[in-house]
Amino acid sequence: MVHVAVVSDEPDTVGMIRKVCGEFMRSQGLSLGFGSYENSYVFLQEVENRKKLFEIVFLDTSVRGMNAVDAASALRRMPEKPALVFLSATEGYCMDAFRLAAVHYLVTPLSEKEALEGLRRGIAFVERDWHRQMMFKMAEGEAVVDLSTLEAVVSDDHHQVLCLTDGRQLEVRGRMRQLEERLADASPFLFISPCRGILVNGNEISEIRPDRVVLKSGRILPVAQRKYEAFRLRVGRFVGEEDWEA
């Protein structure tokens, strides 16, 4: 699942990028979560409320709301920094884009080829981020885990069990709350709690039912009845069950 946002009030630009993203994701066997925003203030508010929602952001320098450079700077101050593609009718923002580590700078109006190149650079940035590693303390020594292989964390008193996509389980030390905070700060994936003492990687969820969540590996974990609705809605937002038009 790749989440893409276009912050632009130009319907043709938004439509083209959406079309290119959809076609490319289907060709790669990937799912797309897409959001478009006509105002950068609204976009930033959405990002702050839905942390780590978008991995790739196309930002139009002429969009209404906050100045595009200020909006991009705000994104760069956030813990999870998306791949940023600048869109502009002129080349006047090139130095700003370079300073803010944008992956591409596109002059509008766009061609499909240019939009695809911007998307490809964004995907390359995201793929590097997906394989971010984290070190965990074990009873003896430490384990280095590629976070793209971490499908769930299950609490066992003061020890936590890391459930990996290859079926392995690693028992690590530390409290669940501390581990949850570390993952929120460092992981490119959204870890969501279906019940007390369990975190699941939103990217690994295959099915949700009122009493359980099924992961892509086939692993089944419980869902608390009181948490079901909030859990379902949060997962729905993450996996792009709906588009956000603002």
N, C-alpha and C positions, 0 to 999 in steps of 0.2 A: 504494500500500500504506500503510495507516494501522494502527499498532500501539496497541492499547488494553489497559490493565490495570485490573482491579477488585481492590482490596485490601479484602476483606470476608469475614467468616465467616457471612454471612447468605445461604443458598442462594437465597431468593426474590429478593433484591436482585441477586445475581450473574446469575441466570437472566434477569431482566427486562432488565438492561443488555446482556447478550449478545444477546438477541433483538432489541432496538432497534438495536444496532450493526449486526448482520447485515442487517436489513431496510434500514436507511439506506444502508449501503455498497453494497448491490446496486442500490438505486434511483439511486445516483450513479455507478455503473460503477466503484466502487473495490473493492480487495481489503482484507480484514480480517485482521490478526494479533491474536489475542486471548489474554490470559493472566489467570488468576484465582489469588489468593493468600489464604490464611486466616490468615497471620501476616506482619506488616510486617517483621520481621527477615529472614525468608526472601525476601520481595520485594526488599528493599534489597540483599541479597547477590546476587540474580539480576541486578539492574540493574548493580551494580558489575562483575559477571563478563561481562555482555553489554551493553556500552556502547551508549547511544542506542537501546535496544530499543523503548521505549514513548514515543509522542508524546503520548498522553492517559492520565491516571491518575485513576481514581475511588477516593478514599481514605476509608474508613469510620472515623470517630473511635473506634468501639468495638471495632475489630479487635484480635485478640491480638497480643502482641509489643511493639514499641516504641510509646511514646506517639505518637499521630497527629501532633501538632504537631512533635515531634522528627523523625518520619519525613519530614514535609513539608519541614522545614528542611534535612534531609540532601539531599533531592532538589534543593532550590534552590541548594545549594552545588556541585552537579555541573555540569560544562561545558555539557551539553545539558539544558536545563530543560523538562520536559514541561508541557503544559497540565494544571492540577490542578483537579479537581472534588471538593469536600468533601462527604461524606455523613454525616449525623448525625441522631440521634433527637430532638435538641433544637437550639435556636439558640445554645447556649452557646459555640460555637467561631467565631461569625461574625467577631469582631474578629481572631482568629488567621488565619482564611482571608483576610481583607482584607489583613493585614500580609504574608502570604506570597504575595500576588498570585494567588490562586485565580481561575479564570475563572467559577466558579459555586459556589453553596452550596445543597445540596438536603437537605430534611428527609425522613427515612424514616418510614414506608414510602412508596416512590415510586409515582407513576403513570407510565405509558409516556410521556405528554406531557412530564412533568418530566425523565425520563431522556433523552428526545430533545433537549430544550432544553440540557441539560448537554453532550450530545455535540456539538450544533451549535456551541456556544461553543468547545468544544475544537477542532473542525475549523477554525473561523475563526482561532484562535490558530496552529494548525499551518500553515495556508495562508500566513499572513504569514511564518512561519519558512522555508517552502519556497523563497521567493523571496529569500533572503538573498544578498547579493552579496559578492564577494571581488576584490581588486585583485591583478594579477599583473604582474611586470616583464617587458617585452619588449626586443628589441634596441634599439628606438627607442620611448620612451614606456612607457605602461602600459595594460593592458587591464582593464576591469571586467566580470566574468562573473557572471551569475545562476547560482548553483550548481544550480538545478533543471534547467539545460540542459547540465550537464557530465556526460557519460556515461562517460568514461574518461580516464586519463592514461597516456601511453606515454613512457618514458624514451629519450632520445637523447643519451647522454653527459652533458654538463653542461646540456643543454637538455631541457625537457619539452614534449611535444605535448599540448595540451588538445583532446580530441575532443568536439565539441558535438553535440547532438541534431539540429541543422539541417544537419549534414554538414560544417560548417566545422572547420578545425584551426588552432589558435593555438600558435605556438612561444614558450614563455616561459622565462625564465632561472631558475636555482636547481637545487639537488639534489633528487632524488626524495624522500629521507628528510625533508628540510625541508618539502617540499610535502605529504607524507603527514601530518606532524605538524600542519600548518596546517589541513588538511581535517578531521582528527580533532577539533581544538579548535573549529572554526567551522562546519563543514557540518552541516545537519540530516539528511544522508544518510550511510549507511555505505559507505565505499569499501574494497573488499576486493581483495587481490592474488591473482590466479590463477597468476602466475609472476613471476619476477624482472623488475623494470622496468615493471610494468603495474599500474594500479589501475583497478577498474571500480566504477561506481555500482551498489550492490545493487538500487536501485529501477528500473534500466534493463535488468536481465538478463531475457532471454526463454527461454533454453535453456542447459543445461550438459551437456557430453559429456566423456569422459575426456581428450580432447585439445584441446578448444576451448570457448569460451563465446560464445554468440550474444546480441547486444544487441537491444533492441526496434527499433532503427533498421536492423537487418540487418548491422551491423558484426560481424566475427568476430575474436576475439582468442585467443591460445593459452593452454592450461592445462598447467602442468608436471605430469608424471605423479606425482611425489612429493607434490605439493600438492593433487591432485584431491580426495581424500576429505575433508581438512580444509576445503577451499574449498567443497565441496558441502554439508557439514554447516553451515558458517557461513551460507551463503546460505539454506539451508533454515530455519534459525532466524529469519533476518531477514525472510523473506517470509511467515512464518507457516505453514510446511508442517505444523507440529504446534502444538497448544495446550499451554500449560504450566500444569498444575494443581499447586499446592504447598500 
